[in-house]
Amino acid sequence: MAYFTTATSLGGVESLVEHRKSVEGKNSATSNNLLRISVGIEHIDDLIADWESALAINN
């Protein structure tokens, strides 16, 4: 189960990730490797496992 959700608003109680350059568009001056992370109220072990799973898929 994925706990982090892609979002443009970081104001909820759930864990969210925003890739700012995608939101701003291709002409953005924001670095392509910048992620904004908002950690919510989920259990920390679940959040860590979610990141480990995501990083394993992309390596």
Gaussian input, Z-matrix of N, CA and C with variables (Angstrom, degrees):
# hf/3-21g

backbone

0 1
 N
 C     1     B1
 C     2     B2     1     A1
 N     3     B3     2     A2     1     D1
 C     4     B4     3     A3     2     D2
 C     5     B5     4     A4     3     D3
 N     6     B6     5     A5     4     D4
 C     7     B7     6     A6     5     D5
 C     8     B8     7     A7     6     D6
 N     9     B9     8     A8     7     D7
 C    10    B10     9     A9     8     D8
 C    11    B11    10    A10     9     D9
 N    12    B12    11    A11    10    D10
 C    13    B13    12    A12    11    D11
 C    14    B14    13    A13    12    D12
 N    15    B15    14    A14    13    D13
 C    16    B16    15    A15    14    D14
 C    17    B17    16    A16    15    D15
 N    18    B18    17    A17    16    D16
 C    19    B19    18    A18    17    D17
 C    20    B20    19    A19    18    D18
 N    21    B21    20    A20    19    D19
 C    22    B22    21    A21    20    D20
 C    23    B23    22    A22    21    D21
 N    24    B24    23    A23    22    D22
 C    25    B25    24    A24    23    D23
 C    26    B26    25    A25    24    D24
 N    27    B27    26    A26    25    D25
 C    28    B28    27    A27    26    D26
 C    29    B29    28    A28    27    D27
 N    30    B30    29    A29    28    D28
 C    31    B31    30    A30    29    D29
 C    32    B32    31    A31    30    D30
 N    33    B33    32    A32    31    D31
 C    34    B34    33    A33    32    D32
 C    35    B35    34    A34    33    D33
 N    36    B36    35    A35    34    D34
 C    37    B37    36    A36    35    D35
 C    38    B38    37    A37    36    D36
 N    39    B39    38    A38    37    D37
 C    40    B40    39    A39    38    D38
 C    41    B41    40    A40    39    D39
 N    42    B42    41    A41    40    D40
 C    43    B43    42    A42    41    D41
 C    44    B44    43    A43    42    D42
 N    45    B45    44    A44    43    D43
 C    46    B46    45    A45    44    D44
 C    47    B47    46    A46    45    D45
 N    48    B48    47    A47    46    D46
 C    49    B49    48    A48    47    D47
 C    50    B50    49    A49    48    D48
 N    51    B51    50    A50    49    D49
 C    52    B52    51    A51    50    D50
 C    53    B53    52    A52    51    D51
 N    54    B54    53    A53    52    D52
 C    55    B55    54    A54    53    D53
 C    56    B56    55    A55    54    D54
 N    57    B57    56    A56    55    D55
 C    58    B58    57    A57    56    D56
 C    59    B59    58    A58    57    D57
 N    60    B60    59    A59    58    D58
 C    61    B61    60    A60    59    D59
 C    62    B62    61    A61    60    D60
 N    63    B63    62    A62    61    D61
 C    64    B64    63    A63    62    D62
 C    65    B65    64    A64    63    D63
 N    66    B66    65    A65    64    D64
 C    67    B67    66    A66    65    D65
 C    68    B68    67    A67    66    D66
 N    69    B69    68    A68    67    D67
 C    70    B70    69    A69    68    D68
 C    71    B71    70    A70    69    D69
 N    72    B72    71    A71    70    D70
 C    73    B73    72    A72    71    D71
 C    74    B74    73    A73    72    D72
 N    75    B75    74    A74    73    D73
 C    76    B76    75    A75    74    D74
 C    77    B77    76    A76    75    D75
 N    78    B78    77    A77    76    D76
 C    79    B79    78    A78    77    D77
 C    80    B80    79    A79    78    D78
 N    81    B81    80    A80    79    D79
 C    82    B82    81    A81    80    D80
 C    83    B83    82    A82    81    D81
 N    84    B84    83    A83    82    D82
 C    85    B85    84    A84    83    D83
 C    86    B86    85    A85    84    D84
 N    87    B87    86    A86    85    D85
 C    88    B88    87    A87    86    D86
 C    89    B89    88    A88    87    D87
 N    90    B90    89    A89    88    D88
 C    91    B91    90    A90    89    D89
 C    92    B92    91    A91    90    D90
 N    93    B93    92    A92    91    D91
 C    94    B94    93    A93    92    D92
 C    95    B95    94    A94    93    D93
 N    96    B96    95    A95    94    D94
 C    97    B97    96    A96    95    D95
 C    98    B98    97    A97    96    D96
 N    99    B99    98    A98    97    D97
 C   100   B100    99    A99    98    D98
 C   101   B101   100   A100    99    D99
 N   102   B102   101   A101   100   D100
 C   103   B103   102   A102   101   D101
 C   104   B104   103   A103   102   D102
 N   105   B105   104   A104   103   D103
 C   106   B106   105   A105   104   D104
 C   107   B107   106   A106   105   D105
 N   108   B108   107   A107   106   D106
 C   109   B109   108   A108   107   D107
 C   110   B110   109   A109   108   D108
 N   111   B111   110   A110   109   D109
 C   112   B112   111   A111   110   D110
 C   113   B113   112   A112   111   D111
 N   114   B114   113   A113   112   D112
 C   115   B115   114   A114   113   D113
 C   116   B116   115   A115   114   D114
 N   117   B117   116   A116   115   D115
 C   118   B118   117   A117   116   D116
 C   119   B119   118   A118   117   D117
 N   120   B120   119   A119   118   D118
 C   121   B121   120   A120   119   D119
 C   122   B122   121   A121   120   D120
 N   123   B123   122   A122   121   D121
 C   124   B124   123   A123   122   D122
 C   125   B125   124   A124   123   D123
 N   126   B126   125   A125   124   D124
 C   127   B127   126   A126   125   D125
 C   128   B128   127   A127   126   D126
 N   129   B129   128   A128   127   D127
 C   130   B130   129   A129   128   D128
 C   131   B131   130   A130   129   D129
 N   132   B132   131   A131   130   D130
 C   133   B133   132   A132   131   D131
 C   134   B134   133   A133   132   D132
 N   135   B135   134   A134   133   D133
 C   136   B136   135   A135   134   D134
 C   137   B137   136   A136   135   D135
 N   138   B138   137   A137   136   D136
 C   139   B139   138   A138   137   D137
 C   140   B140   139   A139   138   D138
 N   141   B141   140   A140   139   D139
 C   142   B142   141   A141   140   D140
 C   143   B143   142   A142   141   D141
 N   144   B144   143   A143   142   D142
 C   145   B145   144   A144   143   D143
 C   146   B146   145   A145   144   D144
 N   147   B147   146   A146   145   D145
 C   148   B148   147   A147   146   D146
 C   149   B149   148   A148   147   D147
 N   150   B150   149   A149   148   D148
 C   151   B151   150   A150   149   D149
 C   152   B152   151   A151   150   D150
 N   153   B153   152   A152   151   D151
 C   154   B154   153   A153   152   D152
 C   155   B155   154   A154   153   D153
 N   156   B156   155   A155   154   D154
 C   157   B157   156   A156   155   D155
 C   158   B158   157   A157   156   D156
 N   159   B159   158   A158   157   D157
 C   160   B160   159   A159   158   D158
 C   161   B161   160   A160   159   D159
 N   162   B162   161   A161   160   D160
 C   163   B163   162   A162   161   D161
 C   164   B164   163   A163   162   D162
 N   165   B165   164   A164   163   D163
 C   166   B166   165   A165   164   D164
 C   167   B167   166   A166   165   D165
 N   168   B168   167   A167   166   D166
 C   169   B169   168   A168   167   D167
 C   170   B170   169   A169   168   D168
 N   171   B171   170   A170   169   D169
 C   172   B172   171   A171   170   D170
 C   173   B173   172   A172   171   D171
 N   174   B174   173   A173   172   D172
 C   175   B175   174   A174   173   D173
 C   176   B176   175   A175   174   D174

   B1=1.4513
   B2=1.5233
   B3=1.3123
   B4=1.4626
   B5=1.5216
   B6=1.3159
   B7=1.4594
   B8=1.5194
   B9=1.3269
   B10=1.4566
   B11=1.5142
   B12=1.3197
   B13=1.4563
   B14=1.5158
   B15=1.3285
   B16=1.4560
   B17=1.5234
   B18=1.3365
   B19=1.4610
   B20=1.5163
   B21=1.3183
   B22=1.4580
   B23=1.5211
   B24=1.3102
   B25=1.4569
   B26=1.5163
   B27=1.3164
   B28=1.4548
   B29=1.5245
   B30=1.3190
   B31=1.4480
   B32=1.5145
   B33=1.3367
   B34=1.4569
   B35=1.5211
   B36=1.3169
   B37=1.4697
   B38=1.5283
   B39=1.3266
   B40=1.4526
   B41=1.5315
   B42=1.3134
   B43=1.4636
   B44=1.5253
   B45=1.3218
   B46=1.4629
   B47=1.5234
   B48=1.3304
   B49=1.4602
   B50=1.5156
   B51=1.3335
   B52=1.4652
   B53=1.5216
   B54=1.3208
   B55=1.4639
   B56=1.5261
   B57=1.3248
   B58=1.4686
   B59=1.5247
   B60=1.3221
   B61=1.4681
   B62=1.5257
   B63=1.3224
   B64=1.4670
   B65=1.5196
   B66=1.3268
   B67=1.4592
   B68=1.5259
   B69=1.3410
   B70=1.4702
   B71=1.5213
   B72=1.3201
   B73=1.4574
   B74=1.5096
   B75=1.3326
   B76=1.4673
   B77=1.5265
   B78=1.3178
   B79=1.4613
   B80=1.5185
   B81=1.3062
   B82=1.4622
   B83=1.5241
   B84=1.3183
   B85=1.4639
   B86=1.5242
   B87=1.3245
   B88=1.4611
   B89=1.5207
   B90=1.3163
   B91=1.4560
   B92=1.5309
   B93=1.3223
   B94=1.4587
   B95=1.5251
   B96=1.3291
   B97=1.4640
   B98=1.5315
   B99=1.3272
   B100=1.4645
   B101=1.5265
   B102=1.3218
   B103=1.4575
   B104=1.5192
   B105=1.3152
   B106=1.4652
   B107=1.5216
   B108=1.3110
   B109=1.4540
   B110=1.5169
   B111=1.3159
   B112=1.4512
   B113=1.5194
   B114=1.3322
   B115=1.4599
   B116=1.5221
   B117=1.3142
   B118=1.4531
   B119=1.5177
   B120=1.3194
   B121=1.4622
   B122=1.5272
   B123=1.3264
   B124=1.4612
   B125=1.5372
   B126=1.3003
   B127=1.4641
   B128=1.5320
   B129=1.3220
   B130=1.4638
   B131=1.5243
   B132=1.3216
   B133=1.4690
   B134=1.5237
   B135=1.3290
   B136=1.4631
   B137=1.5255
   B138=1.3265
   B139=1.4645
   B140=1.5184
   B141=1.3187
   B142=1.4636
   B143=1.5239
   B144=1.3188
   B145=1.4677
   B146=1.5237
   B147=1.3234
   B148=1.4636
   B149=1.5246
   B150=1.3348
   B151=1.4725
   B152=1.5250
   B153=1.3134
   B154=1.4702
   B155=1.5288
   B156=1.2997
   B157=1.4699
   B158=1.5224
   B159=1.3130
   B160=1.4711
   B161=1.5212
   B162=1.3180
   B163=1.4609
   B164=1.5287
   B165=1.3114
   B166=1.4620
   B167=1.5304
   B168=1.3137
   B169=1.4624
   B170=1.5167
   B171=1.3286
   B172=1.4736
   B173=1.5135
   B174=1.3075
   B175=1.4748
   B176=1.4918
   A1=108.93
   A2=116.99
   A3=121.47
   A4=109.77
   A5=115.96
   A6=120.64
   A7=111.47
   A8=117.21
   A9=119.58
   A10=109.48
   A11=116.45
   A12=123.46
   A13=108.72
   A14=117.20
   A15=120.62
   A16=108.60
   A17=116.03
   A18=119.10
   A19=110.78
   A20=116.10
   A21=121.06
   A22=111.66
   A23=117.70
   A24=122.02
   A25=108.41
   A26=117.05
   A27=120.52
   A28=111.03
   A29=118.43
   A30=121.00
   A31=117.34
   A32=119.00
   A33=120.06
   A34=112.96
   A35=116.39
   A36=121.46
   A37=111.51
   A38=117.23
   A39=121.13
   A40=109.81
   A41=116.54
   A42=121.45
   A43=109.44
   A44=115.65
   A45=121.76
   A46=110.64
   A47=115.51
   A48=122.41
   A49=107.42
   A50=115.64
   A51=120.33
   A52=109.12
   A53=116.72
   A54=122.68
   A55=105.92
   A56=115.79
   A57=122.50
   A58=113.17
   A59=117.91
   A60=120.28
   A61=111.18
   A62=117.93
   A63=120.81
   A64=111.53
   A65=115.77
   A66=120.59
   A67=110.58
   A68=116.24
   A69=120.88
   A70=113.18
   A71=118.59
   A72=121.38
   A73=112.97
   A74=115.30
   A75=120.94
   A76=113.92
   A77=119.20
   A78=121.61
   A79=113.08
   A80=117.25
   A81=122.14
   A82=111.10
   A83=115.98
   A84=121.54
   A85=111.47
   A86=117.71
   A87=122.44
   A88=110.00
   A89=116.54
   A90=122.50
   A91=110.45
   A92=116.81
   A93=121.66
   A94=112.48
   A95=118.21
   A96=120.53
   A97=112.95
   A98=117.95
   A99=121.43
   A100=111.11
   A101=115.43
   A102=121.89
   A103=107.99
   A104=116.87
   A105=121.62
   A106=106.29
   A107=115.71
   A108=120.91
   A109=109.50
   A110=115.89
   A111=122.60
   A112=107.06
   A113=116.79
   A114=121.30
   A115=109.04
   A116=115.08
   A117=121.34
   A118=113.16
   A119=115.35
   A120=120.79
   A121=113.49
   A122=117.63
   A123=120.32
   A124=109.76
   A125=116.63
   A126=121.24
   A127=109.03
   A128=116.78
   A129=122.03
   A130=112.32
   A131=118.14
   A132=120.31
   A133=111.44
   A134=117.47
   A135=121.42
   A136=111.00
   A137=116.55
   A138=120.42
   A139=111.25
   A140=116.89
   A141=121.00
   A142=110.14
   A143=117.06
   A144=120.65
   A145=110.93
   A146=117.83
   A147=122.11
   A148=110.20
   A149=117.56
   A150=121.32
   A151=110.83
   A152=117.67
   A153=121.04
   A154=110.28
   A155=116.50
   A156=120.99
   A157=111.07
   A158=116.48
   A159=120.44
   A160=111.25
   A161=117.56
   A162=120.94
   A163=111.27
   A164=118.28
   A165=121.53
   A166=111.02
   A167=117.03
   A168=121.29
   A169=111.02
   A170=116.84
   A171=121.42
   A172=113.73
   A173=119.21
   A174=121.05
   A175=111.44
   D1=131.64
   D2=177.52
   D3=-85.91
   D4=133.66
   D5=-179.95
   D6=-101.44
   D7=-35.34
   D8=179.13
   D9=-83.58
   D10=134.11
   D11=179.49
   D12=-115.66
   D13=141.37
   D14=174.71
   D15=-72.42
   D16=132.11
   D17=-176.44
   D18=-154.98
   D19=160.25
   D20=174.29
   D21=-104.32
   D22=-12.17
   D23=177.48
   D24=-112.91
   D25=129.79
   D26=-176.92
   D27=-107.99
   D28=34.58
   D29=-172.41
   D30=-106.33
   D31=10.17
   D32=-176.60
   D33=-99.14
   D34=-170.90
   D35=178.61
   D36=-96.22
   D37=-5.50
   D38=178.78
   D39=-93.22
   D40=157.29
   D41=179.10
   D42=-75.87
   D43=133.06
   D44=-175.45
   D45=-134.27
   D46=153.73
   D47=175.44
   D48=-130.28
   D49=136.51
   D50=176.48
   D51=-126.66
   D52=127.82
   D53=171.57
   D54=-97.19
   D55=96.56
   D56=-169.35
   D57=-57.12
   D58=-40.84
   D59=-178.56
   D60=-60.69
   D61=-37.11
   D62=177.33
   D63=-64.07
   D64=-35.99
   D65=179.90
   D66=-71.83
   D67=-41.06
   D68=-175.92
   D69=-80.72
   D70=-22.81
   D71=179.36
   D72=102.80
   D73=171.13
   D74=-172.62
   D75=-65.82
   D76=-21.50
   D77=179.42
   D78=-89.61
   D79=7.16
   D80=-179.56
   D81=-65.91
   D82=143.74
   D83=175.10
   D84=-85.11
   D85=-4.00
   D86=-179.98
   D87=-69.71
   D88=139.35
   D89=179.00
   D90=-59.48
   D91=141.57
   D92=-179.13
   D93=-68.72
   D94=-21.02
   D95=-176.53
   D96=-97.44
   D97=13.40
   D98=179.92
   D99=-87.81
   D100=123.96
   D101=172.74
   D102=-119.55
   D103=136.68
   D104=172.56
   D105=-102.48
   D106=126.92
   D107=-176.30
   D108=-120.13
   D109=129.89
   D110=175.22
   D111=-117.63
   D112=115.53
   D113=-178.12
   D114=-89.56
   D115=128.06
   D116=-177.12
   D117=-96.31
   D118=-148.65
   D119=-172.93
   D120=-98.91
   D121=9.02
   D122=178.17
   D123=-67.29
   D124=160.88
   D125=179.17
   D126=-66.71
   D127=137.24
   D128=-175.73
   D129=-58.20
   D130=-37.73
   D131=179.31
   D132=-62.80
   D133=-36.02
   D134=176.98
   D135=-67.53
   D136=-40.25
   D137=179.87
   D138=-66.64
   D139=-42.53
   D140=178.45
   D141=-63.02
   D142=-44.74
   D143=178.79
   D144=-61.74
   D145=-36.98
   D146=178.84
   D147=-63.23
   D148=-46.02
   D149=178.51
   D150=-64.88
   D151=-42.75
   D152=179.35
   D153=-60.44
   D154=-41.51
   D155=178.88
   D156=-65.07
   D157=-45.16
   D158=-179.39
   D159=-64.05
   D160=-41.57
   D161=-179.29
   D162=-69.70
   D163=-33.21
   D164=178.70
   D165=-68.49
   D166=-35.12
   D167=179.22
   D168=-65.84
   D169=-36.23
   D170=-174.94
   D171=-93.48
   D172=5.86
   D173=178.36
   D174=-107.11

